[in-house]
Each structure stands twice: as structure tokens, then as C-alpha cells.
Amino acid sequence: MNEKDRELMERYIYEVIRRVPSAHKEDIRMELQELIEDMYEAESSNMESVLSKLGDPAEFAKKYRDDRSYVISPEYYDNYVWVLKIVLICIAASSILSFIVSTIIDGFAEADLIGPLIYGFGMVTLVFAILERLKVKVDIREKKVWSVNNLNDDINLNKKAWAPNQMRPVPNKKSLISRTETIAGLVFIMIFGAMMIFAPQLFGAYVFDDGKLVRTISIFNLEQWPTIIPVLSLIFFASFIDEIIKLVAGCYCKMVMIGNIVTCALQLVLSVIVFKVLPIWSPTFVDEVVAEFGKEITSKGDILFYWETGLLSNIVLAIICVATAIEIGTTIYKTMRYGVEPIS
Amino acid sequence: MGEEKDILSGLIQELRRGTLILSVLSQLKEAKYGYALVQNLEEKGVSIDPNTLYPLLRRLEKQGLLASRWEVGESKPRKYYRRTPQGDSIYLELRAHWEAIAVSMKDLFEEG
């Protein structure tokens, strides 16, 4: 083999191995050298024809890399599209709503819908691409389906394989959970949660001077907020999970009922902690309002008179209790009455 | 016309892809090195591009159907591949399937 042919061979091998995983580089280099030298002999010493026969080194390398030429494989595609849809809807809705809210509060707002959407798209794609590379199995929807089977103690059922008896009967129309409502719920939770966590100052009295907002007197204890945030986050997270389960199931069934009971119970306990244990209310709210607006609060008819008495906490808690009870009641009623389960 | 040709060559490629692994496994009862295998298959009318064969050998090795070893004693180092016991049993199973398919296909053609 002359210098020129050897040089061509070295270049070709380099072009292949620079594109393969480093663990195999050396082995593939030796393998290719063996192959090319063999072909060179068989092709009566014409290196160019040998290399043309082997074709584009990039294509060759691709075959060495398990032919993986997609970011999201077909295996993940369905789940990917599904998650992407939800995320994009949430982002779009919350962007629009936050635009409206800040227009109302500040009188102006910068609208940016495309940025957050691209960000969400990128994040979902990135997460799925990583899962794909790590070969983590995500079967969001299937998993929920067979967790129902687990509840039925149907252990013998092959969990991965699809079986006709996993199909749920066509749900009764009255058991259907409206997707729009659930997504609206998710958006509301996100916005309300974000406002409570990041902007508690928005809840309170607004002090205007000449029609311009000067400051707000929050009803919440902003100094203690860092200790309250974790519990609040958990509450919103629980209701978020609850809505997600509803969205996944699409109709009332045991999974939705159990999810609902667990998350509601968790929310109740956490609400009691927030309102009864943690110092959520601003202790200086009344004083500040008095100082700012010059209004004396002495009358028993004025709600602010009861600020420090814990009455407010009790009222809020009572509302939460009633709302939760209605929520759980509806879920249990609809599940028992119209809910459907896979045939076990 | 060109389009028809493309369709045909695509279909032929697809058809052959399925038989490739079986062809390769069939020839590796005794250890062979890559290019000898290419020539061996070509002699018997099965042409395979080296840039398909080499990655395929590697994949079959990863799956445990083939084992490889470098022989350095000769004039130049060569990588030899041969079937493992697991490869043997899979080869026999695949072959039985292939024969069953061939019989069914024959029936189908005669009927048509």
C-alpha cells in the first residue's frame, strides 16, 4: 500500500470513528483497518474504489450508533405529544390570564406568548429526549390504567401487555369529566398558586395617590412568608395532582375517587396548619390601614375589628371545609353511581 | 417510471433486511473474520454491504448471539466472529420459522 492510499484509509477511518461512542473507537478503528486492507487486496489495490464502495463515512458511523436518528422515538411519541399539549395549553392560558391580570393591576403589561410557549416546548422535548437516552420507560397513561388493576388485586394480569379486559366500558355520559373544565382548573391553580406564593402583596388594601398605585398593604404576613411558602406549595401541588388524575382518567372511576379523597384530605390538614398554626395574617394590617386611611375601627360591625381574634381563619377554614366536602361528595357520588371499572 | 423503481428497490431492501440476520448467523458456526464472511455470502448469491455487516455483527455480539476475538498471530490482526450456544439455538429457531414462512408463501403464490 502506498503512502497516498494509506493516507486515504486513515482519513476514512478517522471520519467514521470520530462519530462513534468513545468506548468503541479503538475496536472499530482496528476492525475498519482490517476490512479496508482486505478489500484493498481483493479490489486489486484501488483504494478509491474500496472507499467508494464503503460509502459515506457519516452513514457508516450512523449504523454503528444503533441507527438512532430521532430525538423522540415512536415509543415515546404518544406520551410526548400528550404532555406537550397539556403543557402548552397551560402556558398559553396562564400567559393570557397573567397579561389580563397585570393589565388590570398595573395598567399596562408586556405581552409575551411566544417566548413561554417556545420555552415550554423546549423543556418538554428536552425532558423526553433525556428520558429517551436513559431509556426510562414513561407510560403515564398505561400506568394509571394498571394501577387500577392493582387495586382490583388483579395481580395475575400481565401488566405490560395489552389485554382486552383492560378496556373500560364506554363511560356513562354523566361520569365524564370535562377536559376544558379540568384544564381551566389547572390554569386557575397555577395562577392563584403563583400569586399566593410569589406575590402575596397583591392580596390586600391598595393605596392610591392621584389615581396611581403607591403601595399595597397585604393582609398576609410577608415577613413570615418564607416559612409559609412550603406548606402553601404542597396544597397547590396536591390540587394540581388531583386535576391531573382527572385529566388522565377522563371520567369518574376508582382512581379518580381515591386520588380526590387523598389530595383533599391532605389539603384539609395543610389548610388547618396554614390557618391555625402558621402566622399567615399580617399582625400590622389593621394598624397600617388605620394609619393610611385614617379610619378608626372600633365598631363591632366592622369586620376588621375581629382581625386578631382568629375569626378570619375560622371563616376561611369553614369555607375550605365546605368546598372540600362538596368536592369529595360529588366525586364519590358520581363514581359510585356512574363510574366504570375495567372487567377484572 | 423512476418512482416505481424507487418503490421496488425500497421493497426489495426491506425484504432482504429481514433475511440478513439469518444469513449471517447461518455462516458463523465456524469462526470467520468480517471480509471472509462478505465474500462467503457473496459466493452464495447474498450480497451485503460491509457498512451494514460490520455494525450488524457488533449488534449481534451485544445481544449475545455471537462472540468475537482478535487473532493477532497472523500477518495482521483479524477479528473473528462465531455463534455462541445461545446463538446456535436462536439460529435453529429462526431457521424453523423461515422454513415455515417459505412453505406458507409457496402456498400463497400457487393459490394466487
Interface residues (C-beta under 8 A of the other chain):
Chain A: H24 M30 E31 L32 E34 L35 E37 D38 M39 A42 K53 L54 G55 E59 F60 K63 Y64 D66
Chain B: Y33 G34 Y35 A36 Q39 D49 P50 N51 T52 Y54 P55 R58 R59 W70 K76 P77 R78 K79
